[in-house]
Amino acid sequence: MLKKCTSLTLAFSGLVMLVTSTVLYLGPAGHVSHFCPWTFLGLSRHHWGVLHLNSGMLFCLAMVVHAT
């Protein structure tokens, strides 16, 4: 049961990282987004970055649990 939950967590967090990295890549550069109020789906560039970082940490944690 633990492997199934970690596999689902890996898939979900990997999908979130894929979406957030695409948004961060296609959005305006960091120094430009400080001067204009750029948002996408209600989230600023900073919030997209935080979401990307947290899903990456969740992915790493689930990867370690899945490997053991």
PQR file of N, CA, C, O and H, with PARSE charges and radii, in Angstrom:
ATOM      1  N   MET A   1       0.818  -1.197   0.000 -0.4000 1.5000
ATOM      2  CA  MET A   1       0.000   0.000   0.000 -0.0000 2.0000
ATOM      3  C   MET A   1       0.864   1.264   0.000  0.5500 1.7000
ATOM      4  O   MET A   1       0.518   2.266  -0.624 -0.5500 1.4000
ATOM      5  N   LEU A   2       2.003   1.197   0.717 -0.4000 1.5000
ATOM      6  CA  LEU A   2       2.894   2.362   0.766 -0.0000 2.0000
ATOM      7  C   LEU A   2       3.476   2.669  -0.610  0.5500 1.7000
ATOM      8  O   LEU A   2       3.594   3.835  -0.987 -0.5500 1.4000
ATOM      9  H   LEU A   2       2.284   0.382   1.225  0.4000 1.0000
ATOM     10  N   LYS A   3       3.839   1.632  -1.360 -0.4000 1.5000
ATOM     11  CA  LYS A   3       4.394   1.858  -2.705 -0.0000 2.0000
ATOM     12  C   LYS A   3       3.361   2.497  -3.633  0.5500 1.7000
ATOM     13  O   LYS A   3       3.702   3.323  -4.479 -0.5500 1.4000
ATOM     14  H   LYS A   3       3.743   0.685  -1.054  0.4000 1.0000
ATOM     15  N   LYS A   4       2.090   2.104  -3.466 -0.4000 1.5000
ATOM     16  CA  LYS A   4       1.055   2.692  -4.313 -0.0000 2.0000
ATOM     17  C   LYS A   4       0.869   4.173  -4.007  0.5500 1.7000
ATOM     18  O   LYS A   4       0.725   4.990  -4.916 -0.5500 1.4000
ATOM     19  H   LYS A   4       1.813   1.433  -2.779  0.4000 1.0000
ATOM     20  N   CYS A   5       0.872   4.510  -2.723 -0.4000 1.5000
ATOM     21  CA  CYS A   5       0.714   5.916  -2.334 -0.0000 2.0000
ATOM     22  C   CYS A   5       1.907   6.750  -2.791  0.5500 1.7000
ATOM     23  O   CYS A   5       1.736   7.873  -3.267 -0.5500 1.4000
ATOM     24  H   CYS A   5       0.989   3.846  -1.985  0.4000 1.0000
ATOM     25  N   THR A   6       3.106   6.208  -2.649 -0.4000 1.5000
ATOM     26  CA  THR A   6       4.281   6.968  -3.076 -0.0000 2.0000
ATOM     27  C   THR A   6       4.332   7.091  -4.594  0.5500 1.7000
ATOM     28  O   THR A   6       4.772   8.114  -5.118 -0.5500 1.4000
ATOM     29  H   THR A   6       3.245   5.296  -2.263  0.4000 1.0000
ATOM     30  N   SER A   7       3.892   6.073  -5.295 -0.4000 1.5000
ATOM     31  CA  SER A   7       3.848   6.168  -6.758 -0.0000 2.0000
ATOM     32  C   SER A   7       2.863   7.237  -7.210  0.5500 1.7000
ATOM     33  O   SER A   7       3.138   7.983  -8.149 -0.5500 1.4000
ATOM     34  H   SER A   7       3.534   5.242  -4.869  0.4000 1.0000
ATOM     35  N   LEU A   8       1.725   7.310  -6.547 -0.4000 1.5000
ATOM     36  CA  LEU A   8       0.739   8.338  -6.879 -0.0000 2.0000
ATOM     37  C   LEU A   8       1.279   9.721  -6.526  0.5500 1.7000
ATOM     38  O   LEU A   8       1.063  10.677  -7.271 -0.5500 1.4000
ATOM     39  H   LEU A   8       1.502   6.704  -5.784  0.4000 1.0000
ATOM     40  N   THR A   9       1.973   9.834  -5.407 -0.4000 1.5000
ATOM     41  CA  THR A   9       2.574  11.103  -5.014 -0.0000 2.0000
ATOM     42  C   THR A   9       3.654  11.526  -6.006  0.5500 1.7000
ATOM     43  O   THR A   9       3.751  12.703  -6.351 -0.5500 1.4000
ATOM     44  H   THR A   9       2.149   9.058  -4.802  0.4000 1.0000
ATOM     45  N   LEU A  10       4.465  10.574  -6.466 -0.4000 1.5000
ATOM     46  CA  LEU A  10       5.487  10.877  -7.470 -0.0000 2.0000
ATOM     47  C   LEU A  10       4.852  11.373  -8.764  0.5500 1.7000
ATOM     48  O   LEU A  10       5.325  12.337  -9.365 -0.5500 1.4000
ATOM     49  H   LEU A  10       4.386   9.617  -6.186  0.4000 1.0000
ATOM     50  N   ALA A  11       3.785  10.712  -9.188 -0.4000 1.5000
ATOM     51  CA  ALA A  11       3.123  11.112 -10.429 -0.0000 2.0000
ATOM     52  C   ALA A  11       2.503  12.501 -10.298  0.5500 1.7000
ATOM     53  O   ALA A  11       2.642  13.333 -11.195 -0.5500 1.4000
ATOM     54  H   ALA A  11       3.401   9.928  -8.700  0.4000 1.0000
ATOM     55  N   PHE A  12       1.823  12.749  -9.187 -0.4000 1.5000
ATOM     56  CA  PHE A  12       1.167  14.041  -9.000 -0.0000 2.0000
ATOM     57  C   PHE A  12       2.182  15.174  -8.879  0.5500 1.7000
ATOM     58  O   PHE A  12       2.031  16.210  -9.527 -0.5500 1.4000
ATOM     59  H   PHE A  12       1.710  12.073  -8.458  0.4000 1.0000
ATOM     60  N   SER A  13       3.209  14.990  -8.060 -0.4000 1.5000
ATOM     61  CA  SER A  13       4.190  16.057  -7.881 -0.0000 2.0000
ATOM     62  C   SER A  13       5.014  16.265  -9.154  0.5500 1.7000
ATOM     63  O   SER A  13       5.413  17.391  -9.453 -0.5500 1.4000
ATOM     64  H   SER A  13       3.332  14.149  -7.533  0.4000 1.0000
ATOM     65  N   GLY A  14       5.271  15.197  -9.900 -0.4000 1.5000
ATOM     66  CA  GLY A  14       5.964  15.343 -11.175 -0.0000 2.0000
ATOM     67  C   GLY A  14       5.142  16.126 -12.182  0.5500 1.7000
ATOM     68  O   GLY A  14       5.685  16.934 -12.935 -0.5500 1.4000
ATOM     69  H   GLY A  14       4.947  14.282  -9.657  0.4000 1.0000
ATOM     70  N   LEU A  15       3.849  15.896 -12.200 -0.4000 1.5000
ATOM     71  CA  LEU A  15       2.964  16.642 -13.095 -0.0000 2.0000
ATOM     72  C   LEU A  15       2.906  18.119 -12.690  0.5500 1.7000
ATOM     73  O   LEU A  15       2.913  18.999 -13.550 -0.5500 1.4000
ATOM     74  H   LEU A  15       3.408  15.240 -11.587  0.4000 1.0000
ATOM     75  N   VAL A  16       2.850  18.387 -11.393 -0.4000 1.5000
ATOM     76  CA  VAL A  16       2.841  19.772 -10.916 -0.0000 2.0000
ATOM     77  C   VAL A  16       4.148  20.462 -11.289  0.5500 1.7000
ATOM     78  O   VAL A  16       4.140  21.618 -11.710 -0.5500 1.4000
ATOM     79  H   VAL A  16       2.845  17.672 -10.694  0.4000 1.0000
ATOM     80  N   MET A  17       5.272  19.761 -11.139 -0.4000 1.5000
ATOM     81  CA  MET A  17       6.560  20.354 -11.521 -0.0000 2.0000
ATOM     82  C   MET A  17       6.626  20.632 -13.018  0.5500 1.7000
ATOM     83  O   MET A  17       7.193  21.642 -13.433 -0.5500 1.4000
ATOM     84  H   MET A  17       5.279  18.821 -10.797  0.4000 1.0000
ATOM     85  N   LEU A  18       6.059  19.757 -13.827 -0.4000 1.5000
ATOM     86  CA  LEU A  18       6.046  19.963 -15.270 -0.0000 2.0000
ATOM     87  C   LEU A  18       5.247  21.221 -15.637  0.5500 1.7000
ATOM     88  O   LEU A  18       5.693  22.028 -16.452 -0.5500 1.4000
ATOM     89  H   LEU A  18       5.598  18.936 -13.491  0.4000 1.0000
ATOM     90  N   VAL A  19       4.085  21.378 -15.040 -0.4000 1.5000
ATOM     91  CA  VAL A  19       3.240  22.540 -15.330 -0.0000 2.0000
ATOM     92  C   VAL A  19       3.896  23.823 -14.834  0.5500 1.7000
ATOM     93  O   VAL A  19       3.943  24.815 -15.562 -0.5500 1.4000
ATOM     94  H   VAL A  19       3.723  20.722 -14.377  0.4000 1.0000
ATOM     95  N   THR A  20       4.401  23.814 -13.604 -0.4000 1.5000
ATOM     96  CA  THR A  20       4.996  25.030 -13.056 -0.0000 2.0000
ATOM     97  C   THR A  20       6.274  25.418 -13.790  0.5500 1.7000
ATOM     98  O   THR A  20       6.537  26.605 -13.981 -0.5500 1.4000
ATOM     99  H   THR A  20       4.362  23.009 -13.013  0.4000 1.0000
ATOM    100  N   SER A  21       7.068  24.440 -14.202 -0.4000 1.5000
ATOM    101  CA  SER A  21       8.280  24.788 -14.938 -0.0000 2.0000
ATOM    102  C   SER A  21       7.942  25.363 -16.315  0.5500 1.7000
ATOM    103  O   SER A  21       8.648  26.244 -16.805 -0.5500 1.4000
ATOM    104  H   SER A  21       6.854  23.476 -14.047  0.4000 1.0000
ATOM    105  N   THR A  22       6.885  24.881 -16.932 -0.4000 1.5000
ATOM    106  CA  THR A  22       6.446  25.434 -18.213 -0.0000 2.0000
ATOM    107  C   THR A  22       5.970  26.868 -18.046  0.5500 1.7000
ATOM    108  O   THR A  22       6.300  27.731 -18.861 -0.5500 1.4000
ATOM    109  H   THR A  22       6.311  24.166 -16.534  0.4000 1.0000
ATOM    110  N   VAL A  23       5.198  27.130 -16.998 -0.4000 1.5000
ATOM    111  CA  VAL A  23       4.715  28.498 -16.748 -0.0000 2.0000
ATOM    112  C   VAL A  23       5.886  29.420 -16.452  0.5500 1.7000
ATOM    113  O   VAL A  23       5.930  30.538 -16.966 -0.5500 1.4000
ATOM    114  H   VAL A  23       4.930  26.430 -16.337  0.4000 1.0000
ATOM    115  N   LEU A  24       6.840  28.975 -15.631 -0.4000 1.5000
ATOM    116  CA  LEU A  24       7.987  29.810 -15.295 -0.0000 2.0000
ATOM    117  C   LEU A  24       8.868  30.070 -16.514  0.5500 1.7000
ATOM    118  O   LEU A  24       9.447  31.149 -16.640 -0.5500 1.4000
ATOM    119  H   LEU A  24       6.804  28.067 -15.213  0.4000 1.0000
ATOM    120  N   TYR A  25       8.973  29.094 -17.409 -0.4000 1.5000
ATOM    121  CA  TYR A  25       9.791  29.263 -18.606 -0.0000 2.0000
ATOM    122  C   TYR A  25       9.139  30.225 -19.601  0.5500 1.7000
ATOM    123  O   TYR A  25       9.817  31.059 -20.202 -0.5500 1.4000
ATOM    124  H   TYR A  25       8.503  28.217 -17.306  0.4000 1.0000
ATOM    125  N   LEU A  26       7.826  30.106 -19.772 -0.4000 1.5000
ATOM    126  CA  LEU A  26       7.125  30.926 -20.763 -0.0000 2.0000
ATOM    127  C   LEU A  26       6.758  32.309 -20.239  0.5500 1.7000
ATOM    128  O   LEU A  26       6.497  33.216 -21.030 -0.5500 1.4000
ATOM    129  H   LEU A  26       7.275  29.428 -19.284  0.4000 1.0000
ATOM    130  N   GLY A  27       6.732  32.483 -18.931 -0.4000 1.5000
ATOM    131  CA  GLY A  27       6.395  33.785 -18.350 -0.0000 2.0000
ATOM    132  C   GLY A  27       7.532  34.768 -18.534  0.5500 1.7000
ATOM    133  O   GLY A  27       8.605  34.406 -19.015 -0.5500 1.4000
ATOM    134  H   GLY A  27       6.943  31.747 -18.289  0.4000 1.0000
ATOM    135  N   PRO A  28       7.292  36.027 -18.145 -0.5600 1.5000
ATOM    136  CA  PRO A  28       8.356  37.033 -18.284  0.2800 2.0000
ATOM    137  C   PRO A  28       9.507  36.738 -17.330  0.5500 1.7000
ATOM    138  O   PRO A  28       9.344  36.047 -16.324 -0.5500 1.4000
ATOM    139  N   ALA A  29      10.660  37.273 -17.667 -0.4000 1.5000
ATOM    140  CA  ALA A  29      11.839  37.064 -16.830 -0.0000 2.0000
ATOM    141  C   ALA A  29      11.624  37.672 -15.454  0.5500 1.7000
ATOM    142  O   ALA A  29      10.749  38.518 -15.270 -0.5500 1.4000
ATOM    143  H   ALA A  29      10.793  37.834 -18.484  0.4000 1.0000
ATOM    144  N   GLY A  30      12.429  37.237 -14.484 -0.4000 1.5000
ATOM    145  CA  GLY A  30      12.254  37.663 -13.105 -0.0000 2.0000
ATOM    146  C   GLY A  30      12.335  39.158 -12.914  0.5500 1.7000
ATOM    147  O   GLY A  30      11.521  39.725 -12.186 -0.5500 1.4000
ATOM    148  H   GLY A  30      13.140  36.550 -14.634  0.4000 1.0000
ATOM    149  N   HIS A  31      13.295  39.817 -13.548 -0.4000 1.5000
ATOM    150  CA  HIS A  31      13.431  41.263 -13.363 -0.0000 2.0000
ATOM    151  C   HIS A  31      12.302  42.027 -14.034  0.5500 1.7000
ATOM    152  O   HIS A  31      11.972  43.129 -13.596 -0.5500 1.4000
ATOM    153  H   HIS A  31      13.956  39.355 -14.139  0.4000 1.0000
ATOM    154  N   VAL A  32      11.703  41.484 -15.073 -0.4000 1.5000
ATOM    155  CA  VAL A  32      10.574  42.137 -15.733 -0.0000 2.0000
ATOM    156  C   VAL A  32       9.309  41.977 -14.893  0.5500 1.7000
ATOM    157  O   VAL A  32       8.509  42.909 -14.800 -0.5500 1.4000
ATOM    158  H   VAL A  32      11.971  40.589 -15.429  0.4000 1.0000
ATOM    159  N   SER A  33       9.121  40.819 -14.287 -0.4000 1.5000
ATOM    160  CA  SER A  33       7.898  40.583 -13.525 -0.0000 2.0000
ATOM    161  C   SER A  33       7.863  41.382 -12.229  0.5500 1.7000
ATOM    162  O   SER A  33       6.802  41.503 -11.617 -0.5500 1.4000
ATOM    163  H   SER A  33       9.770  40.062 -14.362  0.4000 1.0000
ATOM    164  N   HIS A  34       9.005  41.933 -11.794 -0.4000 1.5000
ATOM    165  CA  HIS A  34       8.997  42.793 -10.617 -0.0000 2.0000
ATOM    166  C   HIS A  34       8.382  44.153 -10.929  0.5500 1.7000
ATOM    167  O   HIS A  34       7.827  44.798 -10.039 -0.5500 1.4000
ATOM    168  H   HIS A  34       9.867  41.834 -12.291  0.4000 1.0000
ATOM    169  N   PHE A  35       8.475  44.595 -12.181 -0.4000 1.5000
ATOM    170  CA  PHE A  35       7.986  45.922 -12.552 -0.0000 2.0000
ATOM    171  C   PHE A  35       6.548  45.910 -13.055  0.5500 1.7000
ATOM    172  O   PHE A  35       5.875  46.940 -13.025 -0.5500 1.4000
ATOM    173  H   PHE A  35       8.927  44.071 -12.903  0.4000 1.0000
ATOM    174  N   CYS A  36       6.078  44.778 -13.509 -0.4000 1.5000
ATOM    175  CA  CYS A  36       4.700  44.698 -13.978 -0.0000 2.0000
ATOM    176  C   CYS A  36       3.960  43.651 -13.142  0.5500 1.7000
ATOM    177  O   CYS A  36       4.559  42.655 -12.734 -0.5500 1.4000
ATOM    178  H   CYS A  36       6.624  43.941 -13.534  0.4000 1.0000
ATOM    179  N   PRO A  37       2.699  43.857 -12.888 -0.5600 1.5000
ATOM    180  CA  PRO A  37       1.945  42.900 -12.070  0.2800 2.0000
ATOM    181  C   PRO A  37       1.528  41.674 -12.879  0.5500 1.7000
ATOM    182  O   PRO A  37       0.346  41.507 -13.177 -0.5500 1.4000
ATOM    183  N   TRP A  38       2.477  40.821 -13.235 -0.4000 1.5000
ATOM    184  CA  TRP A  38       2.206  39.649 -14.057 -0.0000 2.0000
ATOM    185  C   TRP A  38       1.630  38.528 -13.200  0.5500 1.7000
ATOM    186  O   TRP A  38       2.218  38.149 -12.187 -0.5500 1.4000
ATOM    187  H   TRP A  38       3.438  40.957 -12.993  0.4000 1.0000
ATOM    188  N   THR A  39       0.499  38.011 -13.602 -0.4000 1.5000
ATOM    189  CA  THR A  39      -0.091  36.847 -12.940 -0.0000 2.0000
ATOM    190  C   THR A  39      -0.596  35.886 -14.002  0.5500 1.7000
ATOM    191  O   THR A  39      -0.918  36.286 -15.121 -0.5500 1.4000
ATOM    192  H   THR A  39       0.021  38.319 -14.425  0.4000 1.0000
ATOM    193  N   PHE A  40      -0.659  34.635 -13.643 -0.4000 1.5000
ATOM    194  CA  PHE A  40      -1.226  33.609 -14.518 -0.0000 2.0000
ATOM    195  C   PHE A  40      -2.049  32.680 -13.637  0.5500 1.7000
ATOM    196  O   PHE A  40      -1.529  32.104 -12.682 -0.5500 1.4000
ATOM    197  H   PHE A  40      -0.398  34.310 -12.734  0.4000 1.0000
ATOM    198  N   LEU A  41      -3.309  32.537 -13.951 -0.4000 1.5000
ATOM    199  CA  LEU A  41      -4.261  31.767 -13.155 -0.0000 2.0000
ATOM    200  C   LEU A  41      -4.299  32.244 -11.711  0.5500 1.7000
ATOM    201  O   LEU A  41      -4.482  31.446 -10.792 -0.5500 1.4000
ATOM    202  H   LEU A  41      -3.731  33.005 -14.727  0.4000 1.0000
ATOM    203  N   GLY A  42      -4.126  33.538 -11.515 -0.4000 1.5000
ATOM    204  CA  GLY A  42      -4.214  34.135 -10.196 -0.0000 2.0000
ATOM    205  C   GLY A  42      -2.961  34.049  -9.354  0.5500 1.7000
ATOM    206  O   GLY A  42      -2.967  34.489  -8.204 -0.5500 1.4000
ATOM    207  H   GLY A  42      -3.977  34.187 -12.262  0.4000 1.0000
ATOM    208  N   LEU A  43      -1.878  33.492  -9.895 -0.4000 1.5000
ATOM    209  CA  LEU A  43      -0.631  33.352  -9.148 -0.0000 2.0000
ATOM    210  C   LEU A  43       0.463  34.201  -9.785  0.5500 1.7000
ATOM    211  O   LEU A  43       0.587  34.255 -11.008 -0.5500 1.4000
ATOM    212  H   LEU A  43      -1.873  33.134 -10.829  0.4000 1.0000
ATOM    213  N   SER A  44       1.246  34.858  -8.950 -0.4000 1.5000
ATOM    214  CA  SER A  44       2.367  35.651  -9.458 -0.0000 2.0000
ATOM    215  C   SER A  44       3.550  34.726  -9.750  0.5500 1.7000
ATOM    216  O   SER A  44       3.504  33.531  -9.456 -0.5500 1.4000
ATOM    217  H   SER A  44       1.145  34.815  -7.956  0.4000 1.0000
ATOM    218  N   ARG A  45       4.596  35.287 -10.325 -0.4000 1.5000
ATOM    219  CA  ARG A  45       5.794  34.493 -10.631 -0.0000 2.0000
ATOM    220  C   ARG A  45       6.413  33.920  -9.362  0.5500 1.7000
ATOM    221  O   ARG A  45       6.896  32.788  -9.352 -0.5500 1.4000
ATOM    222  H   ARG A  45       4.633  36.258 -10.564  0.4000 1.0000
ATOM    223  N   HIS A  46       6.395  34.701  -8.307 -0.4000 1.5000
ATOM    224  CA  HIS A  46       6.933  34.230  -7.029 -0.0000 2.0000
ATOM    225  C   HIS A  46       6.157  33.013  -6.525  0.5500 1.7000
ATOM    226  O   HIS A  46       6.757  32.038  -6.072 -0.5500 1.4000
ATOM    227  H   HIS A  46       6.003  35.620  -8.315  0.4000 1.0000
ATOM    228  N   HIS A  47       4.842  33.066  -6.602 -0.4000 1.5000
ATOM    229  CA  HIS A  47       4.026  31.949  -6.141 -0.0000 2.0000
ATOM    230  C   HIS A  47       4.224  30.698  -7.006  0.5500 1.7000
ATOM    231  O   HIS A  47       4.218  29.581  -6.490 -0.5500 1.4000
ATOM    232  H   HIS A  47       4.355  33.858  -6.970  0.4000 1.0000
ATOM    233  N   TRP A  48       4.397  30.882  -8.296 -0.4000 1.5000
ATOM    234  CA  TRP A  48       4.681  29.741  -9.173 -0.0000 2.0000
ATOM    235  C   TRP A  48       6.012  29.107  -8.795  0.5500 1.7000
ATOM    236  O   TRP A  48       6.145  27.883  -8.805 -0.5500 1.4000
ATOM    237  H   TRP A  48       4.403  31.790  -8.715  0.4000 1.0000
ATOM    238  N   GLY A  49       7.005  29.940  -8.459 -0.4000 1.5000
ATOM    239  CA  GLY A  49       8.302  29.425  -8.053 -0.0000 2.0000
ATOM    240  C   GLY A  49       8.233  28.655  -6.746  0.5500 1.7000
ATOM    241  O   GLY A  49       8.867  27.611  -6.596 -0.5500 1.4000
ATOM    242  H   GLY A  49       6.897  30.934  -8.451  0.4000 1.0000
ATOM    243  N   VAL A  50       7.456  29.177  -5.795 -0.4000 1.5000
ATOM    244  CA  VAL A  50       7.290  28.490  -4.513 -0.0000 2.0000
ATOM    245  C   VAL A  50       6.582  27.153  -4.714  0.5500 1.7000
ATOM    246  O   VAL A  50       6.962  26.151  -4.108 -0.5500 1.4000
ATOM    247  H   VAL A  50       6.941  30.026  -5.917  0.4000 1.0000
ATOM    248  N   LEU A  51       5.574  27.137  -5.545 -0.4000 1.5000
ATOM    249  CA  LEU A  51       4.858  25.891  -5.843 -0.0000 2.0000
ATOM    250  C   LEU A  51       5.792  24.878  -6.504  0.5500 1.7000
ATOM    251  O   LEU A  51       5.743  23.689  -6.191 -0.5500 1.4000
ATOM    252  H   LEU A  51       5.266  27.952  -6.037  0.4000 1.0000
ATOM    253  N   HIS A  52       6.633  25.344  -7.406 -0.4000 1.5000
ATOM    254  CA  HIS A  52       7.595  24.473  -8.090 -0.0000 2.0000
ATOM    255  C   HIS A  52       8.612  23.893  -7.093  0.5500 1.7000
ATOM    256  O   HIS A  52       8.925  22.704  -7.142 -0.5500 1.4000
ATOM    257  H   HIS A  52       6.674  26.311  -7.660  0.4000 1.0000
ATOM    258  N   LEU A  53       9.116  24.729  -6.204 -0.4000 1.5000
ATOM    259  CA  LEU A  53      10.088  24.276  -5.215 -0.0000 2.0000
ATOM    260  C   LEU A  53       9.480  23.263  -4.249  0.5500 1.7000
ATOM    261  O   LEU A  53      10.098  22.238  -3.961 -0.5500 1.4000
ATOM    262  H   LEU A  53       8.861  25.695  -6.165  0.4000 1.0000
ATOM    263  N   ASN A  54       8.292  23.534  -3.753 -0.4000 1.5000
ATOM    264  CA  ASN A  54       7.658  22.620  -2.805 -0.0000 2.0000
ATOM    265  C   ASN A  54       7.290  21.288  -3.447  0.5500 1.7000
ATOM    266  O   ASN A  54       7.436  20.242  -2.814 -0.5500 1.4000
ATOM    267  H   ASN A  54       7.790  24.367  -3.987  0.4000 1.0000
ATOM    268  N   SER A  55       6.821  21.306  -4.677 -0.4000 1.5000
ATOM    269  CA  SER A  55       6.512  20.038  -5.342 -0.0000 2.0000
ATOM    270  C   SER A  55       7.787  19.267  -5.651  0.5500 1.7000
ATOM    271  O   SER A  55       7.774  18.036  -5.669 -0.5500 1.4000
ATOM    272  H   SER A  55       6.703  22.156  -5.191  0.4000 1.0000
ATOM    273  N   GLY A  56       8.883  19.969  -5.892 -0.4000 1.5000
ATOM    274  CA  GLY A  56      10.164  19.289  -6.104 -0.0000 2.0000
ATOM    275  C   GLY A  56      10.670  18.616  -4.841  0.5500 1.7000
ATOM    276  O   GLY A  56      11.213  17.513  -4.896 -0.5500 1.4000
ATOM    277  H   GLY A  56       8.894  20.968  -5.877  0.4000 1.0000
ATOM    278  N   MET A  57      10.494  19.280  -3.694 -0.4000 1.5000
ATOM    279  CA  MET A  57      10.901  18.663  -2.426 -0.0000 2.0000
ATOM    280  C   MET A  57      10.020  17.458  -2.102  0.5500 1.7000
ATOM    281  O   MET A  57      10.516  16.443  -1.613 -0.5500 1.4000
ATOM    282  H   MET A  57      10.053  20.176  -3.649  0.4000 1.0000
ATOM    283  N   LEU A  58       8.712  17.562  -2.374 -0.4000 1.5000
ATOM    284  CA  LEU A  58       7.809  16.431  -2.176 -0.0000 2.0000
ATOM    285  C   LEU A  58       8.196  15.272  -3.091  0.5500 1.7000
ATOM    286  O   LEU A  58       8.154  14.112  -2.681 -0.5500 1.4000
ATOM    287  H   LEU A  58       8.309  18.386  -2.771  0.4000 1.0000
ATOM    288  N   PHE A  59       8.570  15.584  -4.322 -0.4000 1.5000
ATOM    289  CA  PHE A  59       8.997  14.559  -5.272 -0.0000 2.0000
ATOM    290  C   PHE A  59      10.238  13.830  -4.765  0.5500 1.7000
ATOM    291  O   PHE A  59      10.305  12.602  -4.823 -0.5500 1.4000
ATOM    292  H   PHE A  59       8.604  16.526  -4.655  0.4000 1.0000
ATOM    293  N   CYS A  60      11.219  14.583  -4.267 -0.4000 1.5000
ATOM    294  CA  CYS A  60      12.448  13.966  -3.753 -0.0000 2.0000
ATOM    295  C   CYS A  60      12.165  13.087  -2.536  0.5500 1.7000
ATOM    296  O   CYS A  60      12.712  11.990  -2.420 -0.5500 1.4000
ATOM    297  H   CYS A  60      11.164  15.580  -4.219  0.4000 1.0000
ATOM    298  N   LEU A  61      11.323  13.562  -1.643 -0.4000 1.5000
ATOM    299  CA  LEU A  61      10.982  12.778  -0.461 -0.0000 2.0000
ATOM    300  C   LEU A  61      10.258  11.492  -0.852  0.5500 1.7000
ATOM    301  O   LEU A  61      10.571  10.422  -0.330 -0.5500 1.4000
ATOM    302  H   LEU A  61      10.879  14.453  -1.738  0.4000 1.0000
ATOM    303  N   ALA A  62       9.300  11.590  -1.760 -0.4000 1.5000
ATOM    304  CA  ALA A  62       8.574  10.400  -2.208 -0.0000 2.0000
ATOM    305  C   ALA A  62       9.488   9.448  -2.963  0.5500 1.7000
ATOM    306  O   ALA A  62       9.300   8.234  -2.898 -0.5500 1.4000
ATOM    307  H   ALA A  62       9.046  12.459  -2.184  0.4000 1.0000
ATOM    308  N   MET A  63      10.474   9.978  -3.676 -0.4000 1.5000
ATOM    309  CA  MET A  63      11.404   9.130  -4.401 -0.0000 2.0000
ATOM    310  C   MET A  63      12.253   8.305  -3.424  0.5500 1.7000
ATOM    311  O   MET A  63      12.504   7.123  -3.662 -0.5500 1.4000
ATOM    312  H   MET A  63      10.627  10.965  -3.728  0.4000 1.0000
ATOM    313  N   VAL A  64      12.688   8.926  -2.337 -0.4000 1.5000
ATOM    314  CA  VAL A  64      13.473   8.210  -1.342 -0.0000 2.0000
ATOM    315  C   VAL A  64      12.625   7.130  -0.665  0.5500 1.7000
ATOM    316  O   VAL A  64      13.093   6.009  -0.462 -0.5500 1.4000
ATOM    317  H   VAL A  64      12.483   9.886  -2.144  0.4000 1.0000
ATOM    318  N   VAL A  65      11.377   7.464  -0.315 -0.4000 1.5000
ATOM    319  CA  VAL A  65      10.502   6.491   0.322 -0.0000 2.0000
ATOM    320  C   VAL A  65      10.195   5.347  -0.640  0.5500 1.7000
ATOM    321  O   VAL A  65      10.134   4.191  -0.223 -0.5500 1.4000
ATOM    322  H   VAL A  65      10.996   8.374  -0.480  0.4000 1.0000
ATOM    323  N   HIS A  66      10.007   5.646  -1.883 -0.4000 1.5000
ATOM    324  CA  HIS A  66       9.685   4.618  -2.882 -0.0000 2.0000
ATOM    325  C   HIS A  66      10.882   3.691  -3.125  0.5500 1.7000
ATOM    326  O   HIS A  66      10.705   2.500  -3.384 -0.5500 1.4000
ATOM    327  H   HIS A  66      10.057   6.585  -2.222  0.4000 1.0000
ATOM    328  N   ALA A  67      12.077   4.232  -3.043 -0.4000 1.5000
ATOM    329  CA  ALA A  67      13.274   3.426  -3.319 -0.0000 2.0000
ATOM    330  C   ALA A  67      13.615   2.481  -2.164  0.5500 1.7000
ATOM    331  O   ALA A  67      14.285   1.468  -2.369 -0.5500 1.4000
ATOM    332  H   ALA A  67      12.220   5.200  -2.834  0.4000 1.0000
ATOM    333  N   THR A  68      13.165   2.805  -0.971 -0.4000 1.5000
ATOM    334  CA  THR A  68      13.504   1.935   0.171 -0.0000 2.0000
ATOM    335  C   THR A  68      12.520   0.828   0.344  0.5500 1.7000
ATOM    336  O   THR A  68      12.663   0.012   1.255 -0.5500 1.4000
ATOM    337  H   THR A  68      12.621   3.627  -0.804  0.4000 1.0000
TER
END
